[in-house]
Amino acid sequence: MTQGATPQGAPTQGDPLAQLRDIHMPDPGGFWPPAPGWWVLAVLILFLVAWLGWVLWRRYRRNRWIRDARRELDGLKASATADNTWYTELNALLKRCARERYPDQHPHTLTGQQWADFILRTRPTLDKQEVESMVNAAWSPKPQLPPETACRVADQWLGGQRC
């Protein structure tokens, strides 16, 4: 070899291109901090979860009356007797529920046939004769409707009162 000549592939001291490294990819970024788009998505998801929680809480609070009515109806079922007082309490319960669900129609002021018609209008699948017997049993000397049937009618009417 001649002086100044180098074996093939060996860098020479005066050649600046020989000092370059191969092409390489940059190091991957870490997990944290996330990109701005992920922050926006996280804020939107938190807002959606908070809004959904608020809606569910309001619905739960708004429907408290139906849960209370069902508990009271269970108590009436347990103490079911075929006397006028029991039927009066049952009708009073239904009127309180009707006042809560239909406040603009003033159902708590209805009596007799008007009250029975209101019950049938708000829940048309009920048997007309059973509803009328339940309403009239509050002042009838001998109620014609057994308490179990009256409870079933009241339960069916309350079942249609979901909000």
C-alpha positions in Angstrom: 0.0 0.0 0.0 0.9 3.5 -0.6 1.3 6.0 2.1 -2.0 7.8 2.8 -4.0 4.9 1.4 -6.2 3.0 3.9 -7.8 -0.4 3.7 -11.3 -0.3 2.3 -13.9 0.8 4.8 -11.5 2.2 7.3 -12.0 5.9 8.0 -9.4 8.4 7.2 -8.5 11.1 9.5 -9.1 13.9 7.1 -12.5 12.6 5.7 -15.4 14.4 7.6 -18.1 12.2 6.0 -16.5 9.2 7.6 -17.3 10.6 11.1 -21.1 10.6 10.5 -23.3 8.0 12.2 -26.0 5.9 10.5 -29.5 7.2 10.3 -31.3 6.5 13.6 -34.9 7.2 14.9 -35.5 9.5 17.8 -36.2 8.0 21.2 -39.9 7.3 21.7 -41.7 9.8 23.9 -42.8 8.8 27.3 -46.4 8.2 28.5 -46.4 11.4 30.5 -47.4 14.2 29.9 -50.1 13.2 27.4 -50.8 15.2 24.3 -53.3 18.1 24.5 -55.9 16.1 22.7 -55.9 13.5 25.6 -56.4 16.3 28.1 -59.4 17.6 26.2 -60.8 14.1 26.0 -60.3 13.5 29.7 -62.1 16.8 30.5 -65.0 15.8 28.2 -65.3 12.4 29.8 -65.2 13.9 33.4 -67.9 16.4 32.3 -70.1 13.6 30.9 -69.7 11.5 34.0 -70.6 14.4 36.3 -73.6 15.3 34.1 -74.8 11.7 34.1 -74.4 11.4 37.9 -76.4 14.6 38.3 -79.2 13.4 36.0 -79.4 10.0 37.8 -79.4 11.8 41.2 -82.3 14.1 40.2 -84.3 11.1 38.9 -83.7 9.2 42.1 -84.8 12.2 44.2 -87.8 12.9 41.9 -89.0 9.2 42.2 -88.7 9.1 46.0 -92.5 9.4 46.4 -93.1 6.2 44.5 -90.7 4.3 46.7 -92.4 5.7 49.8 -95.8 4.8 48.4 -94.7 1.3 47.7 -93.5 0.9 51.3 -96.7 2.3 52.7 -98.7 0.0 50.4 -96.7 -2.9 51.7 -97.7 -1.8 55.3 -101.3 -1.7 54.3 -101.1 -5.1 52.7 -99.7 -6.5 56.0 -102.6 -5.0 58.0 -105.3 -5.7 55.4 -108.8 -5.8 56.9 -112.2 -5.4 55.3 -113.2 -2.3 57.2 -113.9 1.2 56.0 -110.9 2.7 57.7 -108.5 0.5 55.8 -110.1 1.4 52.5 -110.0 5.1 53.4 -106.3 4.8 54.1 -105.7 3.0 50.8 -107.6 5.7 48.9 -105.7 8.4 50.8 -102.4 6.8 49.8 -103.5 6.7 46.1 -104.7 10.4 46.3 -101.3 11.5 47.7 -99.6 9.7 44.9 -101.9 11.2 42.3 -101.3 14.7 43.7 -97.6 14.1 43.4 -97.8 12.7 39.8 -100.6 14.9 38.4 -100.4 18.2 40.4 -102.1 20.3 37.8 -105.2 18.1 37.7 -105.9 18.4 41.5 -106.9 14.7 42.0 -106.9 15.0 45.8 -110.1 17.0 45.5 -112.0 14.3 43.6 -114.4 11.9 45.3 -116.7 9.0 44.4 -117.2 8.4 40.7 -114.9 11.3 39.7 -112.0 9.7 41.6 -112.7 6.3 40.1 -112.8 7.9 36.6 -109.5 9.6 37.3 -107.9 6.3 38.3 -109.3 4.6 35.2 -108.2 7.5 33.0 -104.6 7.4 34.2 -104.4 3.6 34.1 -106.9 2.4 31.5 -105.9 -1.3 31.9 -107.5 -1.6 35.3 -110.9 -3.3 35.7 -113.6 -0.6 36.0 -115.8 -2.6 38.5 -112.8 -3.3 40.8 -111.8 0.3 40.8 -115.3 1.6 41.6 -115.7 -1.0 44.3 -112.3 0.0 45.9 -113.3 3.7 45.8 -116.8 3.1 47.2 -115.6 0.7 49.9 -114.4 3.6 52.0 -118.0 4.6 52.9 -119.9 1.4 52.1 -121.3 -0.3 55.2 -120.1 -3.7 53.8 -117.2 -3.4 51.3 -117.8 -5.6 48.3 -114.1 -5.8 47.3 -111.7 -8.1 49.2 -108.6 -6.2 50.6 -106.3 -8.4 48.6 -108.0 -7.4 45.3 -107.9 -3.7 46.4 -104.1 -4.0 47.1 -103.6 -5.6 43.7 -105.5 -2.7 42.0 -103.5 -0.1 43.9 -100.2 -1.9 43.1 -101.1 -2.0 39.4 -102.0 1.7 39.5 -98.8 2.6 41.2 -96.9 0.4 38.7 -97.9 2.7 35.9 -96.7 5.8 37.7 -93.0 5.5 36.7 -91.4 8.8 35.7 
